[in-house]
Amino acid sequence: MSRNFFPKILCFSAIVAFCGSCNSNSGSPSANTMAAAQPVPTVDVVKVASHKLSISMRLPGELQPYEVVAVYPKVTAFVDSISVDRGSIVKSGQLMARLVAPELAAQRAEAQSKLQSAEAQRVEAEAKLASDQGTYERLKAASATPGVVAGNDLEVAQKAVEADHARVDAAREGAHAAKAALNSITEIEGYLQVRAPFDGVVTERNVHPGALVGPAGGSDAQAPMVRVEQANRLRLVVPVPEKYAAGTVDGAKVEFTVPAFPDQTFTGTVSRIAHAVDVKTRTMPVELDVNNGDRRLSPGMFPEVLWPVRRSEPTLFVPNSSVARTTEATFVVRIRNGNAEWINVNTGEVEGKLIEVFGDVREGDEIAVRGTDELRPGTRVNAQLAKAEQQVPSK
């Protein structure tokens, strides 16, 4: 290797270092100038407002009869006649069917015979008591004269009277029992007349004259003779989702529609609240009373209910556009002291163009009208109040 090689390398390195230093110094002012020239973006903001939620949700419901009874006979008998059919309007106590049971007539005759026999025994016992009582009284009066009546005869007469009293009591009890048995048969015979339990309409008929019918719960499962439903007053059962159940108010008026009358709105009154959530459906049954005097509505209809959703306390609202969603979080962009901040929130119900938010936000906070992940945390911005129509109204 030549002796002049190392001095040449050192000289070349010094030249390269000097040139690099010159280039670095010459580029730095240009970069600073560009950074300083970038404008601060202007962001439209709205203020977080607080008011009580008041909206209506569309929920399914079911109309049910206010009262419904499946009418079974109380005794096994044959249908003699039936005067109602499906669709018949009945009044409370109205005769709907007559039944016949020949064995009841035999039982009634037997009970009457036993009652007559018991009454005869009672009369006989009372007559004997009266006779023996008279004999005893006469003997007792005669015994006042010494030697006229033997003491043993007076005692025998007294014992006879006591025995007669016992027989009369037994005869009277037997007569009462026989009369009660006859009354029981008479009441059972009254069951042969099947009457309407309340004002309503017959929605089902399953028997005809000559049919053998019996009480419910027998060995052979039988359909009811008729089914009666109260139709002038209905129950509207609404399964209210758990998150809406808290605002349910007893006595509130609720509107609903039915497919049969799509252009009409009906009204019901909240009357019964379950106060318990079904663990399977996560809903709470609520019943509304519906006046149906004109019978336009029918049990079994499935209305669409405009269910009022209320909050007992005010909650915070922002425009729908203010909520940004990514795969990692749901947030709003709050502008504070000219800096952008991401605030994680949970959303609630939608009220028109507004949405409920729950999180580290307060009433009056300034929130970007358009929530976006492009506006990174810490970005310097100029906050500008949005137009009046974009502001969140306070109620």
C-alpha positions in Angstrom: 0.0 0.0 0.0 1.3 3.5 -0.9 2.4 5.8 1.7 0.2 8.6 0.2 -3.1 6.6 0.6 -4.1 7.4 4.2 -3.6 11.2 3.8 -6.0 11.1 0.8 -8.7 9.3 2.8 -8.6 11.7 5.7 -8.9 14.7 3.3 -12.0 13.1 1.6 -13.7 12.4 4.9 -13.3 16.0 6.0 -14.8 17.3 2.8 -17.8 15.0 3.1 -18.4 16.1 6.8 -18.2 19.8 5.8 -20.7 19.4 3.0 -23.2 17.5 5.2 -23.0 20.2 7.8 -23.7 22.8 5.2 -26.7 20.9 3.9 -28.2 20.5 7.4 -27.9 24.1 8.3 -29.4 25.2 5.0 -32.6 23.0 5.4 -33.6 23.7 9.0 -35.1 27.2 8.4 -37.3 25.9 5.6 -38.9 23.2 7.7 -39.6 25.6 10.6 -41.2 28.0 8.2 -43.5 25.3 6.9 -44.5 24.2 10.3 -45.3 27.7 11.4 -47.3 28.3 8.3 -49.9 25.4 9.0 -53.3 27.0 10.0 -55.2 26.0 13.2 -58.4 24.3 12.1 -61.8 25.7 13.1 -64.3 23.3 14.6 -68.1 23.8 15.0 -69.1 23.0 18.5 -72.4 22.6 20.4 -73.0 22.6 24.2 -74.1 19.5 26.0 -77.7 20.0 27.2 -79.7 18.3 30.0 -83.4 17.5 30.0 -85.8 14.6 30.7 -86.2 12.0 28.0 -89.7 12.0 26.5 -90.1 9.8 23.5 -92.5 7.1 22.2 -91.4 3.6 21.2 -93.4 1.2 19.0 -94.0 -2.1 21.0 -96.1 -5.1 20.1 -99.1 -5.9 22.3 -102.0 -8.4 22.6 -105.6 -7.7 23.3 -107.2 -10.1 25.7 -110.8 -10.3 27.1 -111.1 -8.7 30.4 -112.8 -11.8 31.7 -113.0 -15.3 30.1 -114.7 -18.4 31.4 -114.7 -21.9 29.9 -118.2 -23.2 31.0 -118.3 -26.8 32.1 -121.3 -28.6 33.7 -121.0 -29.3 37.5 -122.6 -32.8 37.1 -122.5 -35.5 34.6 -125.6 -35.2 32.4 -127.0 -35.2 28.9 -127.6 -32.0 27.0 -131.4 -31.5 26.6 -131.2 -28.1 24.8 -128.7 -25.3 24.2 -129.9 -21.8 23.2 -126.6 -20.1 22.4 -124.0 -20.4 19.7 -120.7 -18.8 18.6 -121.2 -15.0 18.5 -124.3 -15.0 20.8 -124.4 -12.0 23.2 -125.4 -13.1 26.7 -126.4 -11.3 29.9 -125.3 -12.4 33.4 -127.5 -15.2 34.6 -129.0 -15.9 31.2 -130.0 -19.6 30.6 -127.7 -21.0 28.0 -128.3 -24.8 28.2 -130.5 -27.3 30.0 -129.2 -30.7 31.1 -131.0 -33.9 32.2 -129.8 -36.5 34.6 -132.4 -39.3 35.3 -130.5 -40.5 38.4 -131.0 -37.2 40.1 -134.8 -37.6 39.9 -134.5 -41.0 41.7 -132.2 -39.5 44.3 -134.7 -36.7 44.9 -137.6 -39.1 45.4 -135.5 -41.1 47.8 -134.5 -38.0 49.7 -138.2 -36.9 49.9 -139.2 -40.3 51.2 -136.5 -40.2 53.9 -137.6 -36.7 55.0 -141.2 -37.8 55.3 -140.2 -40.8 57.4 -138.0 -38.6 59.6 -140.8 -36.1 60.1 -143.2 -38.9 61.0 -140.8 -40.2 63.6 -140.4 -36.7 65.0 -144.1 -36.2 65.3 -144.5 -39.7 66.9 -141.7 -39.0 69.4 -143.1 -35.6 70.3 -146.6 -37.1 70.8 -145.2 -39.8 73.1 -143.3 -37.2 75.0 -146.4 -35.1 75.5 -148.3 -38.2 76.8 -145.6 -39.4 79.2 -145.1 -35.8 80.3 -148.8 -35.6 81.2 -148.7 -38.9 83.1 -145.7 -37.8 85.0 -147.2 -34.5 86.0 -150.4 -36.2 87.3 -148.4 -38.8 89.3 -146.3 -36.0 90.7 -149.4 -34.1 91.8 -150.9 -37.2 93.3 -147.7 -38.1 95.2 -148.2 -35.0 97.3 -150.8 -37.0 99.2 -148.9 -39.7 101.2 -149.7 -43.3 100.2 -151.6 -42.5 97.0 -148.7 -43.1 94.5 -145.8 -45.4 95.0 -142.4 -43.7 94.8 -141.2 -46.2 92.3 -144.0 -45.4 89.9 -143.2 -41.7 90.0 -139.5 -42.5 89.2 -140.4 -44.8 86.3 -142.6 -42.0 84.8 -139.8 -39.5 85.2 -137.3 -41.7 83.4 -139.8 -42.3 80.6 -140.1 -38.6 80.1 -136.3 -38.2 79.9 -136.1 -41.0 77.4 -138.9 -39.4 75.3 -136.9 -36.1 75.3 -133.8 -38.0 73.9 -136.0 -39.6 71.2 -137.5 -36.3 70.2 -134.0 -34.7 69.9 -132.8 -37.6 67.8 -135.9 -37.5 65.6 -135.5 -33.8 65.1 -131.8 -34.2 64.1 -132.9 -37.0 61.7 -135.5 -34.7 60.1 -132.9 -31.9 59.8 -130.5 -34.3 58.1 -133.1 -35.6 55.7 -134.1 -32.0 54.8 -130.5 -31.1 54.2 -130.1 -34.1 51.9 -133.1 -33.1 50.0 -131.9 -29.5 49.7 -128.6 -30.8 48.4 -130.3 -32.8 45.7 -132.3 -29.7 44.8 -129.2 -27.6 44.5 -127.6 -30.3 42.3 -130.7 -30.2 40.1 -130.2 -26.5 39.8 -126.8 -27.2 38.1 -128.7 -28.8 35.3 -129.5 -25.2 34.1 -126.3 -23.7 32.7 -126.3 -19.9 33.0 -124.0 -17.1 31.8 -121.4 -16.1 34.5 -121.4 -12.4 33.3 -122.3 -10.1 30.4 -120.3 -11.2 27.4 -120.2 -13.0 24.1 -120.0 -16.7 23.3 -116.8 -17.3 21.4 -116.9 -21.1 21.4 -119.5 -23.9 21.4 -118.6 -27.6 21.5 -121.7 -29.5 22.4 -125.1 -30.3 20.9 -128.4 -31.7 22.3 -128.0 -35.4 23.3 -124.3 -35.1 24.1 -123.0 -36.5 27.4 -121.1 -33.8 29.3 -119.3 -33.8 32.6 -117.3 -31.6 35.0 -113.8 -30.4 34.1 -110.8 -32.4 35.3 -112.4 -35.8 34.8 -110.6 -38.8 33.6 -111.6 -38.1 30.0 -110.5 -34.6 29.0 -113.4 -32.7 27.5 -113.7 -29.4 25.8 -115.9 -26.9 27.6 -119.6 -26.7 26.6 -119.2 -23.0 25.7 -116.6 -20.3 26.3 -117.8 -16.8 27.3 -115.6 -13.7 27.0 -116.2 -10.2 28.2 -115.7 -8.1 25.0 -116.9 -4.6 26.0 -113.8 -4.2 28.1 -110.4 -5.6 27.1 -107.0 -6.0 28.5 -104.1 -4.8 26.4 -101.0 -6.7 27.5 -97.7 -5.1 26.6 -94.3 -6.8 27.2 -92.2 -3.7 28.1 -88.4 -4.2 27.7 -86.4 -3.9 30.9 -84.7 -0.7 29.9 -88.1 1.1 29.4 -89.9 -0.4 32.4 -88.6 2.2 34.9 -90.7 5.0 33.5 -94.0 3.1 33.5 -96.7 5.2 35.3 -100.0 3.8 36.6 -102.9 5.6 35.0 -101.0 6.9 32.0 -102.9 7.1 28.7 -101.3 5.1 25.9 -102.2 5.1 22.2 -102.2 2.1 19.9 -103.2 1.0 16.4 -104.5 -2.3 15.0 -104.1 -3.7 11.5 -107.9 -3.9 11.1 -108.2 -0.1 11.4 -104.9 1.2 10.2 -106.1 4.8 9.9 -107.5 5.0 13.5 -105.8 5.4 16.9 -107.2 3.9 20.1 -106.4 4.6 23.7 -105.8 2.5 26.8 -105.1 3.2 30.4 -102.2 1.6 32.3 -103.9 -0.3 35.1 -101.7 -3.2 36.2 -97.9 -3.3 36.3 -96.2 -6.6 37.1 -93.2 -5.0 38.8 -91.2 -8.1 37.9 -89.1 -8.8 34.8 -89.5 -12.1 33.0 -86.0 -13.7 33.1 -86.5 -15.4 29.7 -87.7 -12.4 27.7 -86.3 -9.6 29.8 -89.6 -7.8 29.6 -92.1 -6.7 32.2 -95.8 -7.4 31.4 -98.0 -4.3 31.7 -101.8 -4.4 31.3 -103.9 -1.5 30.0 -107.7 -1.3 30.3 -109.4 -0.6 26.9 -113.0 0.5 26.6 -114.6 -1.5 23.8 -118.3 -0.6 24.1 -118.8 -0.6 20.4 -117.0 -4.0 20.1 -114.9 -2.9 17.2 -111.8 -4.4 18.8 -111.6 -8.1 19.3 -109.6 -10.3 21.7 -106.6 -11.8 20.0 -105.6 -8.8 18.0 -102.0 -7.7 18.0 -101.8 -3.9 18.3 -98.8 -1.7 17.8 -98.4 0.3 20.9 -96.9 3.8 21.0 -95.2 3.3 24.4 -94.1 6.4 26.2 -90.5 6.3 27.4 -89.7 8.6 30.3 -86.8 9.3 32.6 -87.3 10.2 36.2 -84.2 12.4 36.1 -82.7 14.7 33.4 -80.0 13.2 31.2 -77.4 14.7 28.8 -77.9 15.0 25.1 -75.7 15.7 22.1 -76.4 15.6 18.3 -76.2 12.2 16.7 -73.4 13.4 14.5 -71.2 14.2 17.6 -70.8 10.5 18.6 -67.9 8.8 16.9 -67.5 5.0 16.9 -64.5 2.9 16.2 -63.7 -0.7 16.8 -62.1 0.2 20.1 -64.4 2.9 21.6 -67.5 5.1 21.3 -66.6 8.8 22.1 -67.3 12.5 21.6 -64.7 15.1 20.9 -64.7 17.7 23.6 -63.0 21.1 23.0 -61.4 22.5 26.1 -59.0 25.5 26.2 -58.5 25.1 22.4 -57.5 21.5 22.6 -59.4 18.4 21.4 -60.1 15.6 23.9 -61.6 12.2 23.3 -64.3 11.4 25.9 -65.6 7.8 26.0 -69.3 7.6 26.4 -72.2 5.1 26.5 -75.2 6.0 24.4 -78.9 5.8 25.4 -82.1 6.5 23.5 -82.4 8.6 20.3 -84.7 11.6 20.5 -85.1 13.0 17.0 -81.6 14.3 16.0 -80.3 14.0 19.6 -78.9 11.1 21.5 -78.4 10.4 25.2 -74.8 10.1 26.4 -73.4 8.8 29.6 -69.8 9.4 30.6 -67.3 12.0 31.8 -69.2 14.9 30.2 -71.1 17.7 31.9 -73.9 20.1 30.9 -72.4 23.0 29.0 -69.3 21.2 27.8 -68.4 22.1 24.2 -68.6 19.1 21.9 -67.6 19.0 18.2 -70.7 18.8 16.0 -69.0 16.2 13.9 -67.3 13.5 15.9 -64.4 11.9 14.0 -61.2 10.0 14.8 -59.4 12.3 12.4 -59.5 15.0 15.1 -56.8 13.5 17.3 -56.5 14.2 21.0 -54.3 17.2 21.8 -54.9 18.9 18.4 -55.1 22.7 18.7 -58.3 24.0 17.3 -60.4 27.1 17.2 -63.9 26.4 18.7 -66.8 28.1 16.9 -70.4 27.8 18.1 -72.5 26.1 15.5 -75.7 27.6 14.0 -78.7 27.9 16.3 -80.6 25.1 14.6 -77.7 22.7 15.4 -77.6 23.5 19.1 -79.1 21.1 21.6 -82.3 22.7 23.1 -82.8 22.5 26.8 -86.2 21.4 28.0 
